[in-house]
Amino acid sequence: MPKPSHLDGKSIFTASTDPFDATWSSLASRQDETGIPASTLGWTLTDDEFWTATQTGQNRENNVRARGVFAVAESDEWADKTYFGTYNTTLISPNVPVGGRTTLPISHYLLEGHQRATVLVSYDGGADQQLLQYSADAKSRVVDLTAAVPSGAQNA
């Protein structure tokens, strides 16, 4: 049994190096969620306090891998509204410096329900390279990817 402070393999005392954390001061108060205080921050880019409080009964409090600010593509919330068509979302990260590196670790994706997803990387503004594609029948899981960095690449 893992120690409570190491549930995801990392000590809770390990500082986050996630670039999303730089957005913390720009998170806005809630727009749609009426069941939590307006002062609780987040959505799309969110924090654990907001994510856990928005919907009880979905085990969101078990989200131990996310620290600080993290991104959520929330198709379940979208489906609760009166929208028509297919939910489709794209997340593009800021440039990540890769000069002198041979590999780049890519964050995991947690799949829920009948979703499809494609993970792409592009170096120095070049063509997208597909790293992984999830089909609609994929199971929720943690996936750690490592992308090969081309020689001479400066940004991913």
Rosetta constraint file for C-alpha pairs under 8 A:
AtomPair CA 2 CA 6 HARMONIC 6.20 0.50
AtomPair CA 2 CA 7 HARMONIC 5.90 0.50
AtomPair CA 3 CA 7 HARMONIC 6.47 0.50
AtomPair CA 5 CA 10 HARMONIC 7.70 0.50
AtomPair CA 5 CA 11 HARMONIC 5.37 0.50
AtomPair CA 5 CA 12 HARMONIC 5.41 0.50
AtomPair CA 5 CA 13 HARMONIC 7.89 0.50
AtomPair CA 6 CA 10 HARMONIC 5.07 0.50
AtomPair CA 6 CA 11 HARMONIC 4.70 0.50
AtomPair CA 6 CA 12 HARMONIC 6.57 0.50
AtomPair CA 7 CA 11 HARMONIC 7.88 0.50
AtomPair CA 7 CA 64 HARMONIC 6.81 0.50
AtomPair CA 8 CA 64 HARMONIC 6.25 0.50
AtomPair CA 8 CA 65 HARMONIC 5.74 0.50
AtomPair CA 10 CA 14 HARMONIC 6.84 0.50
AtomPair CA 16 CA 21 HARMONIC 7.76 0.50
AtomPair CA 16 CA 67 HARMONIC 6.64 0.50
AtomPair CA 16 CA 68 HARMONIC 7.03 0.50
AtomPair CA 17 CA 21 HARMONIC 7.63 0.50
AtomPair CA 18 CA 69 HARMONIC 7.92 0.50
AtomPair CA 19 CA 23 HARMONIC 7.88 0.50
AtomPair CA 20 CA 24 HARMONIC 7.42 0.50
AtomPair CA 20 CA 45 HARMONIC 7.66 0.50
AtomPair CA 20 CA 68 HARMONIC 7.86 0.50
AtomPair CA 20 CA 69 HARMONIC 5.45 0.50
AtomPair CA 20 CA 70 HARMONIC 6.18 0.50
AtomPair CA 20 CA 71 HARMONIC 7.84 0.50
AtomPair CA 21 CA 68 HARMONIC 5.76 0.50
AtomPair CA 21 CA 69 HARMONIC 4.98 0.50
AtomPair CA 21 CA 70 HARMONIC 7.68 0.50
AtomPair CA 23 CA 27 HARMONIC 6.64 0.50
AtomPair CA 23 CA 69 HARMONIC 7.39 0.50
AtomPair CA 24 CA 68 HARMONIC 7.84 0.50
AtomPair CA 24 CA 69 HARMONIC 6.40 0.50
AtomPair CA 27 CA 41 HARMONIC 5.97 0.50
AtomPair CA 27 CA 42 HARMONIC 5.60 0.50
AtomPair CA 27 CA 43 HARMONIC 7.96 0.50
AtomPair CA 27 CA 45 HARMONIC 7.34 0.50
AtomPair CA 27 CA 46 HARMONIC 7.43 0.50
AtomPair CA 28 CA 41 HARMONIC 5.76 0.50
AtomPair CA 28 CA 42 HARMONIC 6.13 0.50
AtomPair CA 29 CA 38 HARMONIC 5.64 0.50
AtomPair CA 29 CA 39 HARMONIC 5.70 0.50
AtomPair CA 29 CA 40 HARMONIC 6.04 0.50
AtomPair CA 29 CA 41 HARMONIC 4.74 0.50
AtomPair CA 29 CA 42 HARMONIC 6.33 0.50
AtomPair CA 30 CA 34 HARMONIC 7.96 0.50
AtomPair CA 30 CA 38 HARMONIC 5.72 0.50
AtomPair CA 30 CA 39 HARMONIC 7.56 0.50
AtomPair CA 30 CA 40 HARMONIC 6.84 0.50
AtomPair CA 30 CA 41 HARMONIC 6.21 0.50
AtomPair CA 30 CA 42 HARMONIC 6.37 0.50
AtomPair CA 30 CA 43 HARMONIC 6.98 0.50
AtomPair CA 33 CA 54 HARMONIC 6.47 0.50
AtomPair CA 34 CA 38 HARMONIC 7.84 0.50
AtomPair CA 35 CA 54 HARMONIC 7.06 0.50
AtomPair CA 36 CA 40 HARMONIC 7.18 0.50
AtomPair CA 36 CA 53 HARMONIC 6.51 0.50
AtomPair CA 36 CA 54 HARMONIC 6.77 0.50
AtomPair CA 40 CA 49 HARMONIC 7.24 0.50
AtomPair CA 40 CA 50 HARMONIC 5.84 0.50
AtomPair CA 41 CA 46 HARMONIC 6.78 0.50
AtomPair CA 41 CA 47 HARMONIC 6.99 0.50
AtomPair CA 41 CA 49 HARMONIC 7.96 0.50
AtomPair CA 41 CA 50 HARMONIC 6.00 0.50
AtomPair CA 42 CA 46 HARMONIC 3.84 0.50
AtomPair CA 42 CA 47 HARMONIC 5.94 0.50
AtomPair CA 42 CA 50 HARMONIC 5.96 0.50
AtomPair CA 42 CA 51 HARMONIC 7.60 0.50
AtomPair CA 43 CA 50 HARMONIC 7.67 0.50
AtomPair CA 43 CA 51 HARMONIC 7.70 0.50
AtomPair CA 43 CA 72 HARMONIC 7.38 0.50
AtomPair CA 44 CA 71 HARMONIC 5.42 0.50
AtomPair CA 44 CA 72 HARMONIC 4.90 0.50
AtomPair CA 44 CA 73 HARMONIC 6.24 0.50
AtomPair CA 44 CA 74 HARMONIC 7.47 0.50
AtomPair CA 45 CA 69 HARMONIC 6.31 0.50
AtomPair CA 45 CA 70 HARMONIC 5.46 0.50
AtomPair CA 45 CA 71 HARMONIC 4.44 0.50
AtomPair CA 45 CA 72 HARMONIC 6.35 0.50
AtomPair CA 46 CA 50 HARMONIC 6.58 0.50
AtomPair CA 46 CA 51 HARMONIC 6.56 0.50
AtomPair CA 46 CA 69 HARMONIC 5.38 0.50
AtomPair CA 46 CA 70 HARMONIC 5.50 0.50
AtomPair CA 46 CA 71 HARMONIC 6.23 0.50
AtomPair CA 46 CA 72 HARMONIC 7.23 0.50
AtomPair CA 47 CA 51 HARMONIC 6.17 0.50
AtomPair CA 47 CA 67 HARMONIC 7.51 0.50
AtomPair CA 47 CA 68 HARMONIC 5.86 0.50
AtomPair CA 47 CA 69 HARMONIC 4.82 0.50
AtomPair CA 47 CA 70 HARMONIC 6.29 0.50
AtomPair CA 48 CA 52 HARMONIC 5.86 0.50
AtomPair CA 48 CA 61 HARMONIC 7.89 0.50
AtomPair CA 48 CA 63 HARMONIC 7.92 0.50
AtomPair CA 48 CA 66 HARMONIC 7.48 0.50
AtomPair CA 48 CA 67 HARMONIC 7.25 0.50
AtomPair CA 48 CA 68 HARMONIC 7.30 0.50
AtomPair CA 48 CA 69 HARMONIC 7.68 0.50
AtomPair CA 49 CA 53 HARMONIC 6.19 0.50
AtomPair CA 50 CA 54 HARMONIC 6.13 0.50
AtomPair CA 51 CA 55 HARMONIC 7.58 0.50
AtomPair CA 51 CA 60 HARMONIC 6.85 0.50
AtomPair CA 52 CA 56 HARMONIC 7.15 0.50
AtomPair CA 52 CA 60 HARMONIC 5.08 0.50
AtomPair CA 52 CA 61 HARMONIC 5.33 0.50
AtomPair CA 55 CA 60 HARMONIC 7.62 0.50
AtomPair CA 56 CA 60 HARMONIC 7.42 0.50
AtomPair CA 59 CA 63 HARMONIC 7.69 0.50
AtomPair CA 66 CA 70 HARMONIC 6.27 0.50
AtomPair CA 73 CA 89 HARMONIC 6.96 0.50
AtomPair CA 74 CA 78 HARMONIC 6.47 0.50
AtomPair CA 75 CA 79 HARMONIC 6.04 0.50
AtomPair CA 75 CA 87 HARMONIC 6.38 0.50
AtomPair CA 76 CA 80 HARMONIC 6.50 0.50
AtomPair CA 77 CA 81 HARMONIC 6.99 0.50
AtomPair CA 78 CA 83 HARMONIC 7.24 0.50
AtomPair CA 78 CA 87 HARMONIC 7.42 0.50
AtomPair CA 79 CA 83 HARMONIC 7.04 0.50
AtomPair CA 95 CA 155 HARMONIC 5.85 0.50
AtomPair CA 95 CA 156 HARMONIC 5.60 0.50
AtomPair CA 96 CA 155 HARMONIC 5.38 0.50
AtomPair CA 96 CA 156 HARMONIC 5.20 0.50
AtomPair CA 97 CA 154 HARMONIC 5.81 0.50
AtomPair CA 97 CA 155 HARMONIC 4.53 0.50
AtomPair CA 97 CA 156 HARMONIC 6.54 0.50
AtomPair CA 98 CA 102 HARMONIC 7.99 0.50
AtomPair CA 98 CA 104 HARMONIC 7.37 0.50
AtomPair CA 98 CA 149 HARMONIC 7.27 0.50
AtomPair CA 98 CA 153 HARMONIC 6.58 0.50
AtomPair CA 98 CA 154 HARMONIC 5.13 0.50
AtomPair CA 98 CA 155 HARMONIC 5.22 0.50
AtomPair CA 98 CA 156 HARMONIC 6.54 0.50
AtomPair CA 99 CA 152 HARMONIC 6.77 0.50
AtomPair CA 99 CA 153 HARMONIC 5.81 0.50
AtomPair CA 99 CA 154 HARMONIC 4.26 0.50
AtomPair CA 99 CA 155 HARMONIC 6.83 0.50
AtomPair CA 100 CA 151 HARMONIC 7.88 0.50
AtomPair CA 100 CA 152 HARMONIC 7.31 0.50
AtomPair CA 100 CA 153 HARMONIC 7.87 0.50
AtomPair CA 100 CA 154 HARMONIC 7.75 0.50
AtomPair CA 101 CA 149 HARMONIC 6.55 0.50
AtomPair CA 102 CA 148 HARMONIC 5.94 0.50
AtomPair CA 102 CA 149 HARMONIC 4.83 0.50
AtomPair CA 102 CA 150 HARMONIC 7.01 0.50
AtomPair CA 102 CA 151 HARMONIC 7.37 0.50
AtomPair CA 103 CA 146 HARMONIC 6.24 0.50
AtomPair CA 103 CA 147 HARMONIC 5.49 0.50
AtomPair CA 103 CA 148 HARMONIC 4.60 0.50
AtomPair CA 103 CA 149 HARMONIC 5.08 0.50
AtomPair CA 104 CA 146 HARMONIC 5.44 0.50
AtomPair CA 104 CA 147 HARMONIC 5.03 0.50
AtomPair CA 104 CA 148 HARMONIC 6.46 0.50
AtomPair CA 104 CA 149 HARMONIC 6.56 0.50
AtomPair CA 105 CA 144 HARMONIC 7.27 0.50
AtomPair CA 105 CA 145 HARMONIC 5.81 0.50
AtomPair CA 105 CA 146 HARMONIC 4.49 0.50
AtomPair CA 105 CA 147 HARMONIC 6.38 0.50
AtomPair CA 106 CA 144 HARMONIC 6.42 0.50
AtomPair CA 106 CA 145 HARMONIC 5.05 0.50
AtomPair CA 106 CA 146 HARMONIC 5.91 0.50
AtomPair CA 106 CA 147 HARMONIC 7.18 0.50
AtomPair CA 107 CA 143 HARMONIC 7.63 0.50
AtomPair CA 107 CA 144 HARMONIC 6.19 0.50
AtomPair CA 107 CA 145 HARMONIC 6.95 0.50
AtomPair CA 108 CA 142 HARMONIC 5.63 0.50
AtomPair CA 108 CA 143 HARMONIC 4.74 0.50
AtomPair CA 108 CA 144 HARMONIC 5.33 0.50
AtomPair CA 108 CA 145 HARMONIC 7.23 0.50
AtomPair CA 109 CA 141 HARMONIC 7.63 0.50
AtomPair CA 109 CA 142 HARMONIC 6.46 0.50
AtomPair CA 109 CA 143 HARMONIC 6.43 0.50
AtomPair CA 110 CA 140 HARMONIC 5.58 0.50
AtomPair CA 110 CA 141 HARMONIC 5.79 0.50
AtomPair CA 110 CA 142 HARMONIC 6.18 0.50
AtomPair CA 110 CA 143 HARMONIC 7.98 0.50
AtomPair CA 111 CA 115 HARMONIC 6.78 0.50
AtomPair CA 111 CA 138 HARMONIC 7.37 0.50
AtomPair CA 111 CA 139 HARMONIC 6.66 0.50
AtomPair CA 111 CA 140 HARMONIC 4.66 0.50
AtomPair CA 111 CA 141 HARMONIC 6.92 0.50
AtomPair CA 112 CA 139 HARMONIC 7.45 0.50
AtomPair CA 112 CA 140 HARMONIC 5.90 0.50
AtomPair CA 113 CA 136 HARMONIC 7.73 0.50
AtomPair CA 113 CA 139 HARMONIC 7.99 0.50
AtomPair CA 114 CA 136 HARMONIC 4.68 0.50
AtomPair CA 114 CA 137 HARMONIC 6.28 0.50
AtomPair CA 114 CA 138 HARMONIC 7.81 0.50
AtomPair CA 115 CA 134 HARMONIC 7.75 0.50
AtomPair CA 115 CA 135 HARMONIC 6.93 0.50
AtomPair CA 115 CA 136 HARMONIC 4.82 0.50
AtomPair CA 115 CA 137 HARMONIC 7.69 0.50
AtomPair CA 115 CA 138 HARMONIC 7.94 0.50
AtomPair CA 116 CA 133 HARMONIC 7.38 0.50
AtomPair CA 116 CA 134 HARMONIC 5.14 0.50
AtomPair CA 116 CA 135 HARMONIC 4.82 0.50
AtomPair CA 116 CA 136 HARMONIC 4.97 0.50
AtomPair CA 117 CA 133 HARMONIC 5.64 0.50
AtomPair CA 117 CA 134 HARMONIC 4.97 0.50
AtomPair CA 117 CA 135 HARMONIC 6.97 0.50
AtomPair CA 118 CA 130 HARMONIC 7.09 0.50
AtomPair CA 118 CA 131 HARMONIC 7.68 0.50
AtomPair CA 118 CA 132 HARMONIC 5.80 0.50
AtomPair CA 118 CA 133 HARMONIC 4.29 0.50
AtomPair CA 118 CA 134 HARMONIC 6.27 0.50
AtomPair CA 119 CA 130 HARMONIC 6.02 0.50
AtomPair CA 119 CA 131 HARMONIC 5.52 0.50
AtomPair CA 119 CA 132 HARMONIC 5.17 0.50
AtomPair CA 119 CA 133 HARMONIC 6.25 0.50
AtomPair CA 120 CA 128 HARMONIC 5.87 0.50
AtomPair CA 120 CA 129 HARMONIC 5.36 0.50
AtomPair CA 120 CA 130 HARMONIC 4.49 0.50
AtomPair CA 120 CA 131 HARMONIC 5.55 0.50
AtomPair CA 120 CA 132 HARMONIC 7.29 0.50
AtomPair CA 121 CA 128 HARMONIC 5.47 0.50
AtomPair CA 121 CA 129 HARMONIC 5.28 0.50
AtomPair CA 121 CA 130 HARMONIC 6.64 0.50
AtomPair CA 121 CA 131 HARMONIC 7.10 0.50
AtomPair CA 121 CA 147 HARMONIC 7.96 0.50
AtomPair CA 121 CA 156 HARMONIC 6.57 0.50
AtomPair CA 122 CA 126 HARMONIC 5.59 0.50
AtomPair CA 122 CA 127 HARMONIC 5.84 0.50
AtomPair CA 122 CA 128 HARMONIC 4.60 0.50
AtomPair CA 122 CA 129 HARMONIC 6.08 0.50
AtomPair CA 122 CA 156 HARMONIC 5.51 0.50
AtomPair CA 123 CA 127 HARMONIC 7.60 0.50
AtomPair CA 123 CA 128 HARMONIC 7.88 0.50
AtomPair CA 123 CA 149 HARMONIC 7.87 0.50
AtomPair CA 123 CA 150 HARMONIC 7.87 0.50
AtomPair CA 123 CA 153 HARMONIC 6.22 0.50
AtomPair CA 123 CA 154 HARMONIC 7.36 0.50
AtomPair CA 123 CA 155 HARMONIC 5.65 0.50
AtomPair CA 123 CA 156 HARMONIC 4.39 0.50
AtomPair CA 124 CA 153 HARMONIC 6.37 0.50
AtomPair CA 124 CA 154 HARMONIC 6.33 0.50
AtomPair CA 124 CA 155 HARMONIC 5.17 0.50
AtomPair CA 124 CA 156 HARMONIC 6.15 0.50
AtomPair CA 125 CA 156 HARMONIC 7.85 0.50
AtomPair CA 131 CA 145 HARMONIC 7.89 0.50
AtomPair CA 131 CA 147 HARMONIC 7.27 0.50
AtomPair CA 134 CA 138 HARMONIC 6.13 0.50
AtomPair CA 149 CA 153 HARMONIC 6.70 0.50
